[in-house]
Amino acid sequence: MPHSEPTESTVFGRTGWRTASACGPNGGNCVEVNLAVPGRVGVRDSKRMTGDVLLNFDRSSWGRFLKQARAGTFDLG
């Protein structure tokens, strides 16, 4: 798949992105989450802050994802 130049999200824009404090100062392998758009949750790679939004969840789907992540559903070990 060809790579295009990063663009701002037309839905989420530049503001409202948050990274977990556990990511540390270098960004690491983290994601940023945007809750600024009513009813939607955007997720993007913290190393590509001007890149495309990777996932665009509705709030209920995001809540289910967080619940499963906290329960260890996605743990590799």
N, CA, C and O atoms as a GROMACS GRO file, in nm:
protein
  308
    1MET      N    1   0.085  -0.117   0.000
    1MET     CA    2   0.000   0.000   0.000
    1MET      C    3   0.089   0.124   0.000
    1MET      O    4   0.178   0.132   0.085
    2PRO      N    5   0.071   0.219  -0.090
    2PRO     CA    6   0.155   0.338  -0.095
    2PRO      C    7   0.134   0.424   0.028
    2PRO      O    8   0.024   0.433   0.081
    3HIS      N    9   0.241   0.488   0.071
    3HIS     CA   10   0.235   0.577   0.187
    3HIS      C   11   0.213   0.720   0.139
    3HIS      O   12   0.284   0.766   0.050
    4SER      N   13   0.119   0.788   0.197
    4SER     CA   14   0.094   0.928   0.160
    4SER      C   15   0.147   1.018   0.271
    4SER      O   16   0.175   0.972   0.382
    5GLU      N   17   0.160   1.144   0.241
    5GLU     CA   18   0.204   1.241   0.341
    5GLU      C   19   0.102   1.246   0.455
    5GLU      O   20  -0.018   1.238   0.431
    6PRO      N   21   0.149   1.259   0.580
    6PRO     CA   22   0.057   1.268   0.693
    6PRO      C   23  -0.031   1.391   0.682
    6PRO      O   24   0.012   1.497   0.638
    7THR      N   25  -0.153   1.375   0.723
    7THR     CA   26  -0.247   1.487   0.722
    7THR      C   27  -0.316   1.495   0.857
    7THR      O   28  -0.320   1.398   0.932
    8GLU      N   29  -0.371   1.611   0.887
    8GLU     CA   30  -0.451   1.624   1.008
    8GLU      C   31  -0.581   1.547   0.990
    8GLU      O   32  -0.633   1.535   0.880
    9SER      N   33  -0.632   1.498   1.098
    9SER     CA   34  -0.761   1.432   1.094
    9SER      C   35  -0.869   1.535   1.066
    9SER      O   36  -0.875   1.638   1.133
   10THR      N   37  -0.954   1.507   0.970
   10THR     CA   38  -1.064   1.599   0.942
   10THR      C   39  -1.170   1.593   1.052
   10THR      O   40  -1.250   1.686   1.065
   11VAL      N   41  -1.171   1.486   1.130
   11VAL     CA   42  -1.268   1.473   1.239
   11VAL      C   43  -1.211   1.530   1.369
   11VAL      O   44  -1.280   1.604   1.439
   12PHE      N   45  -1.086   1.496   1.403
   12PHE     CA   46  -1.030   1.529   1.534
   12PHE      C   47  -0.937   1.649   1.535
   12PHE      O   48  -0.916   1.707   1.642
   13GLY      N   49  -0.880   1.689   1.423
   13GLY     CA   50  -0.794   1.806   1.419
   13GLY      C   51  -0.667   1.790   1.501
   13GLY      O   52  -0.622   1.679   1.526
   14ARG      N   53  -0.610   1.902   1.544
   14ARG     CA   54  -0.482   1.903   1.615
   14ARG      C   55  -0.495   1.897   1.766
   14ARG      O   56  -0.404   1.849   1.834
   15THR      N   57  -0.604   1.945   1.820
   15THR     CA   58  -0.615   1.958   1.966
   15THR      C   59  -0.691   1.841   2.028
   15THR      O   60  -0.763   1.768   1.960
   16GLY      N   61  -0.673   1.825   2.159
   16GLY     CA   62  -0.747   1.725   2.235
   16GLY      C   63  -0.680   1.590   2.247
   16GLY      O   64  -0.737   1.498   2.304
   17TRP      N   65  -0.558   1.575   2.194
   17TRP     CA   66  -0.488   1.446   2.200
   17TRP      C   67  -0.417   1.432   2.333
   17TRP      O   68  -0.355   1.526   2.383
   18ARG      N   69  -0.427   1.310   2.393
   18ARG     CA   70  -0.363   1.281   2.521
   18ARG      C   71  -0.286   1.150   2.511
   18ARG      O   72  -0.330   1.055   2.446
   19THR      N   73  -0.173   1.146   2.577
   19THR     CA   74  -0.090   1.026   2.583
   19THR      C   75  -0.081   0.983   2.729
   19THR      O   76  -0.076   1.068   2.818
   20ALA      N   77  -0.080   0.854   2.754
   20ALA     CA   78  -0.068   0.803   2.891
   20ALA      C   79   0.064   0.846   2.953
   20ALA      O   80   0.166   0.850   2.884
   21SER      N   81   0.063   0.879   3.080
   21SER     CA   82   0.186   0.920   3.148
   21SER      C   83   0.290   0.809   3.150
   21SER      O   84   0.409   0.838   3.162
   22ALA      N   85   0.249   0.684   3.138
   22ALA     CA   86   0.342   0.571   3.138
   22ALA      C   87   0.427   0.565   3.012
   22ALA      O   88   0.524   0.490   3.007
   23CYS      N   89   0.393   0.643   2.911
   23CYS     CA   90   0.470   0.643   2.786
   23CYS      C   91   0.608   0.704   2.803
   23CYS      O   92   0.699   0.671   2.728
   24GLY      N   93   0.624   0.791   2.899
   24GLY     CA   94   0.753   0.855   2.921
   24GLY      C   95   0.776   0.970   2.824
   24GLY      O   96   0.692   0.999   2.738
   25PRO      N   97   0.892   1.035   2.839
   25PRO     CA   98   0.918   1.156   2.761
   25PRO      C   99   0.948   1.134   2.612
   25PRO      O  100   0.933   1.227   2.533
   26ASN      N  101   0.988   1.014   2.574
   26ASN     CA  102   1.026   0.992   2.433
   26ASN      C  103   0.912   0.941   2.347
   26ASN      O  104   0.932   0.918   2.228
   27GLY      N  105   0.794   0.923   2.401
   27GLY     CA  106   0.680   0.876   2.322
   27GLY      C  107   0.671   0.725   2.311
   27GLY      O  108   0.561   0.670   2.309
   28GLY      N  109   0.784   0.658   2.305
   28GLY     CA  110   0.786   0.512   2.304
   28GLY      C  111   0.691   0.450   2.204
   28GLY      O  112   0.664   0.508   2.098
   29ASN      N  113   0.643   0.334   2.237
   29ASN     CA  114   0.544   0.265   2.155
   29ASN      C  115   0.407   0.289   2.214
   29ASN      O  116   0.345   0.198   2.270
   30CYS      N  117   0.361   0.410   2.203
   30CYS     CA  118   0.237   0.450   2.267
   30CYS      C  119   0.136   0.499   2.164
   30CYS      O  120   0.168   0.521   2.047
   31VAL      N  121   0.017   0.514   2.211
   31VAL     CA  122  -0.087   0.574   2.130
   31VAL      C  123  -0.138   0.700   2.200
   31VAL      O  124  -0.121   0.716   2.320
   32GLU      N  125  -0.198   0.786   2.122
   32GLU     CA  126  -0.265   0.904   2.176
   32GLU      C  127  -0.415   0.885   2.154
   32GLU      O  128  -0.458   0.825   2.056
   33VAL      N  129  -0.492   0.939   2.246
   33VAL     CA  130  -0.637   0.926   2.242
   33VAL      C  131  -0.698   1.066   2.240
   33VAL      O  132  -0.649   1.156   2.308
   34ASN      N  133  -0.803   1.082   2.163
   34ASN     CA  134  -0.871   1.210   2.155
   34ASN      C  135  -1.018   1.189   2.190
   34ASN      O  136  -1.089   1.112   2.124
   35LEU      N  137  -1.063   1.258   2.294
   35LEU     CA  138  -1.203   1.249   2.339
   35LEU      C  139  -1.279   1.380   2.314
   35LEU      O  140  -1.388   1.399   2.368
   36ALA      N  141  -1.222   1.469   2.233
   36ALA     CA  142  -1.278   1.603   2.216
   36ALA      C  143  -1.402   1.608   2.127
   36ALA      O  144  -1.477   1.706   2.131
   37VAL      N  145  -1.425   1.505   2.047
   37VAL     CA  146  -1.541   1.504   1.958
   37VAL      C  147  -1.654   1.427   2.025
   37VAL      O  148  -1.638   1.309   2.056
   38PRO      N  149  -1.767   1.490   2.049
   38PRO     CA  150  -1.877   1.423   2.118
   38PRO      C  151  -1.915   1.290   2.050
   38PRO      O  152  -1.940   1.285   1.930
   39GLY      N  153  -1.918   1.184   2.132
   39GLY     CA  154  -1.960   1.053   2.083
   39GLY      C  155  -1.854   0.973   2.011
   39GLY      O  156  -1.880   0.859   1.972
   40ARG      N  157  -1.733   1.030   1.990
   40ARG     CA  158  -1.628   0.962   1.915
   40ARG      C  159  -1.499   0.957   1.997
   40ARG      O  160  -1.477   1.041   2.084
   41VAL      N  161  -1.414   0.859   1.967
   41VAL     CA  162  -1.282   0.847   2.028
   41VAL      C  163  -1.183   0.818   1.915
   41VAL      O  164  -1.199   0.721   1.841
   42GLY      N  165  -1.082   0.903   1.902
   42GLY     CA  166  -0.978   0.882   1.801
   42GLY      C  167  -0.853   0.826   1.865
   42GLY      O  168  -0.820   0.860   1.978
   43VAL      N  169  -0.783   0.738   1.792
   43VAL     CA  170  -0.659   0.678   1.841
   43VAL      C  171  -0.555   0.692   1.730
   43VAL      O  172  -0.582   0.662   1.613
   44ARG      N  173  -0.434   0.738   1.768
   44ARG     CA  174  -0.326   0.750   1.670
   44ARG      C  175  -0.193   0.714   1.733
   44ARG      O  176  -0.181   0.708   1.855
   45ASP      N  177  -0.094   0.690   1.649
   45ASP     CA  178   0.043   0.657   1.691
   45ASP      C  179   0.108   0.782   1.748
   45ASP      O  180   0.108   0.887   1.683
   46SER      N  181   0.165   0.772   1.868
   46SER     CA  182   0.226   0.890   1.930
   46SER      C  183   0.351   0.937   1.856
   46SER      O  184   0.393   1.052   1.873
   47LYS      N  185   0.412   0.852   1.775
   47LYS     CA  186   0.530   0.892   1.699
   47LYS      C  187   0.493   0.966   1.571
   47LYS      O  188   0.580   1.026   1.507
   48ARG      N  189   0.366   0.963   1.532
   48ARG     CA  190   0.320   1.030   1.410
   48ARG      C  191   0.206   1.123   1.444
   48ARG      O  192   0.092   1.105   1.400
   49MET      N  193   0.237   1.224   1.524
   49MET     CA  194   0.133   1.311   1.576
   49MET      C  195   0.057   1.389   1.470
   49MET      O  196  -0.054   1.434   1.494
   50THR      N  197   0.115   1.406   1.354
   50THR     CA  198   0.042   1.474   1.247
   50THR      C  199  -0.011   1.373   1.146
   50THR      O  200  -0.060   1.410   1.039
   51GLY      N  201   0.000   1.246   1.180
   51GLY     CA  202  -0.046   1.141   1.089
   51GLY      C  203  -0.194   1.115   1.100
   51GLY      O  204  -0.266   1.182   1.173
   52ASP      N  205  -0.236   1.018   1.027
   52ASP     CA  206  -0.377   0.981   1.024
   52ASP      C  207  -0.420   0.918   1.156
   52ASP      O  208  -0.338   0.864   1.230
   53VAL      N  209  -0.549   0.925   1.183
   53VAL     CA  210  -0.608   0.857   1.297
   53VAL      C  211  -0.617   0.708   1.262
   53VAL      O  212  -0.671   0.672   1.157
   54LEU      N  213  -0.565   0.624   1.350
   54LEU     CA  214  -0.565   0.480   1.323
   54LEU      C  215  -0.703   0.419   1.340
   54LEU      O  216  -0.746   0.337   1.259
   55LEU      N  217  -0.771   0.460   1.445
   55LEU     CA  218  -0.903   0.405   1.475
   55LEU      C  219  -0.996   0.516   1.518
   55LEU      O  220  -0.954   0.613   1.581
   56ASN      N  221  -1.121   0.501   1.485
   56ASN     CA  222  -1.223   0.598   1.520
   56ASN      C  223  -1.339   0.520   1.581
   56ASN      O  224  -1.422   0.463   1.510
   57PHE      N  225  -1.343   0.518   1.713
   57PHE     CA  226  -1.443   0.440   1.787
   57PHE      C  227  -1.564   0.525   1.824
   57PHE      O  228  -1.553   0.647   1.835
   58ASP      N  229  -1.679   0.460   1.841
   58ASP     CA  230  -1.786   0.528   1.913
   58ASP      C  231  -1.757   0.506   2.061
   58ASP      O  232  -1.679   0.417   2.096
   59ARG      N  233  -1.818   0.585   2.147
   59ARG     CA  234  -1.784   0.580   2.290
   59ARG      C  235  -1.810   0.444   2.354
   59ARG      O  236  -1.733   0.400   2.439
   60SER      N  237  -1.917   0.376   2.316
   60SER     CA  238  -1.946   0.247   2.378
   60SER      C  239  -1.844   0.141   2.337
   60SER      O  240  -1.806   0.058   2.419
   61SER      N  241  -1.800   0.143   2.212
   61SER     CA  242  -1.696   0.049   2.167
   61SER      C  243  -1.565   0.075   2.241
   61SER      O  244  -1.497  -0.020   2.281
   62TRP      N  245  -1.529   0.202   2.259
   62TRP     CA  246  -1.408   0.238   2.332
   62TRP      C  247  -1.416   0.188   2.476
   62TRP      O  248  -1.319   0.135   2.530
   63GLY      N  249  -1.531   0.204   2.538
   63GLY     CA  250  -1.550   0.156   2.675
   63GLY      C  251  -1.532   0.004   2.686
   63GLY      O  252  -1.471  -0.045   2.780
   64ARG      N  253  -1.586  -0.069   2.589
   64ARG     CA  254  -1.569  -0.215   2.589
   64ARG      C  255  -1.422  -0.253   2.568
   64ARG      O  256  -1.373  -0.345   2.633
   65PHE      N  257  -1.353  -0.182   2.479
   65PHE     CA  258  -1.211  -0.208   2.457
   65PHE      C  259  -1.131  -0.185   2.585
   65PHE      O  260  -1.048  -0.269   2.622
   66LEU      N  261  -1.154  -0.074   2.653
   66LEU     CA  262  -1.082  -0.045   2.778
   66LEU      C  263  -1.108  -0.151   2.883
   66LEU      O  264  -1.016  -0.194   2.953
   67LYS      N  265  -1.233  -0.193   2.896
   67LYS     CA  266  -1.268  -0.295   2.995
   67LYS      C  267  -1.193  -0.425   2.966
   67LYS      O  268  -1.140  -0.488   3.058
   68GLN      N  269  -1.188  -0.466   2.839
   68GLN     CA  270  -1.116  -0.588   2.802
   68GLN      C  271  -0.966  -0.574   2.821
   68GLN      O  272  -0.900  -0.667   2.866
   69ALA      N  273  -0.912  -0.458   2.788
   69ALA     CA  274  -0.768  -0.434   2.807
   69ALA      C  275  -0.731  -0.441   2.954
   69ALA      O  276  -0.630  -0.502   2.990
   70ARG      N  277  -0.811  -0.380   3.040
   70ARG     CA  278  -0.784  -0.384   3.184
   70ARG      C  279  -0.797  -0.524   3.240
   70ARG      O  280  -0.732  -0.557   3.339
   71ALA      N  281  -0.880  -0.608   3.179
   71ALA     CA  282  -0.899  -0.746   3.224
   71ALA      C  283  -0.788  -0.839   3.171
   71ALA      O  284  -0.784  -0.957   3.208
   72GLY      N  285  -0.700  -0.786   3.086
   72GLY     CA  286  -0.590  -0.867   3.035
   72GLY      C  287  -0.621  -0.946   2.908
   72GLY      O  288  -0.543  -1.033   2.868
   73THR      N  289  -0.734  -0.918   2.846
   73THR     CA  290  -0.775  -0.991   2.726
   73THR      C  291  -0.669  -0.988   2.616
   73THR      O  292  -0.655  -1.085   2.542
   74PHE      N  293  -0.595  -0.880   2.605
   74PHE     CA  294  -0.501  -0.863   2.496
   74PHE      C  295  -0.355  -0.887   2.536
   74PHE      O  296  -0.264  -0.864   2.457
   75ASP      N  297  -0.333  -0.934   2.659
   75ASP     CA  298  -0.196  -0.961   2.705
   75ASP      C  299  -0.132  -1.072   2.621
   75ASP      O  300  -0.199  -1.169   2.586
   76LEU      N  301  -0.007  -1.056   2.590
   76LEU     CA  302   0.064  -1.154   2.508
   76LEU      C  303   0.126  -1.267   2.589
   76LEU      O  304   0.155  -1.374   2.534
   77GLY      N  305   0.145  -1.246   2.715
   77GLY     CA  306   0.217  -1.344   2.797
   77GLY      C  307   0.136  -1.447   2.863
   77GLY      O  308   0.190  -1.533   2.933
   0.00000   0.00000   0.00000
